[in-house]
Amino acid sequence: MRTLDLLGYHCPVPVHETRKVLATLENGSELEVLADDPETKHDIPALLVKIGATLISVEEDAGEIRFIIRKGT
């Protein structure tokens, strides 16, 4: 699983970078995204709906948000 560390970045960077990395992965691959911008809790799931990726899990701890995403449906 690839990890994308976006801690310290604010919108639109997390969404743009997540989209860019997912475009390079094969269907079925998983991506871990680490972010601390509260807007990503809404923006990342909205992106995934648009591009047909699946949100496996979201965990938040001390302001850090961890998304596990699977490319494809």
Secondary structure, DSSP 8 states (H G I E B T S, - for coil): -EEEE-TT--TTHHHHHHHHHHHHS-TT-EEEEEE--TTHHHHHHHHHHHHT-EEEEEEEETTEEEEEEES--
